[in-house]
Amino acid sequence: MVSLRSFFSKFFKNTTTAKKSTMINLILFGPPGSGKGTQAAHLVEKYNLLHISTGDLFRSEIGNKTTLGLEAKNYMDKGELVPDTVTINMLKKKVDENPDVKGFIFDGFPRTIPQAESLDAMLLEDGQSITSLLALEVEDKEIVKRLLERAKTSGRSDDADENIIRNRIQVYLKNTAIVAGHYAKSNKSVTVNGIGTIEEVAARLSAAIDKTLVHQS
Ligand code: ADP
């Protein structure tokens, strides 16, 4: 006689074994010039995660002169946000291309509430979620100084003009800062002092991440 267990197992095959283990998904957050990209490079090595920077993805599309790149450039040159649908689709493609990673460091994404909601839904489809949002705190005066300095080597026109920098800061305050509140609702937002040497800030971020991971396990 066929046991109930083997009968049902045909329908529920591998539901437990196929479940992916819990990923570490971090959002590196903060105003432009707060050091997200620099710090992501450190964290990628330490936690063995995949770094996805939407700004870098857009710049690569611009470099390849794709339709997406040409569209994004119009917004980036003014320090405005690229529309959500374009940004979300590009991000989703990148996530889907990397199904076997241990986790992601999202840098420069999400920058709006619809982006955050899409990211949450995207991860949930895979039984995953955001582990932590780490917000680097740096005051405006320091940001302007850092970005004008970065312009000398980055070749980024959005870093070379103080008016564009100020607009990016305004956009951050108006559309992006609330994303930290979205993750605070589930106690996932952590603020980290972004002033200091690269190593000092990296150590603060690692300490914050390790604390979250201990609570999670
Ligand atoms: P920074 O953090 O120094 O502003 P980024 O490289 O992250 O630099 O972003 C550069 C520009 O790319 C932004 O000003 C914006 O125009 C565009 N961009 C990057 N990420 C996003 C996003 N998630 N949503 C909309 N626009 C974005």
Boltz pocket constraint, residues with backbone or C-beta under 6 A from the ligand:
constraints:
  - pocket:
      binder: B
      contacts: [[A, 30], [A, 31], [A, 32], [A, 33], [A, 36], [A, 54], [A, 55], [A, 56], [A, 58], [A, 72], [A, 75], [A, 76], [A, 77], [A, 79], [A, 80], [A, 81], [A, 82], [A, 83], [A, 87], [A, 107], [A, 108], [A, 109], [A, 110], [A, 111], [A, 115], [A, 158], [A, 168]]
      max_distance: 6.0
